Amino acid sequence: MSISKKLLFTLCAGVVVIGLVGCKQEGPAERAGKTIDEAVEKTGEQIEKAAEKIKESAK
């Protein structure tokens, strides 16, 4: 096997290992982050609704 094939094999194996490590279960920080993201998204939606109501009432 040539050096370039060995290097390519090693690189591919490394990518697979990194991919598998990234698939582990989420911990408490990830869950908290998701909860915060959802709260921010809901708040943004409520602000948009309020802004629309203000625009409609200003007409």
Order of alpha helices (4+ residues) and beta strands (2+ residues): alpha-alpha
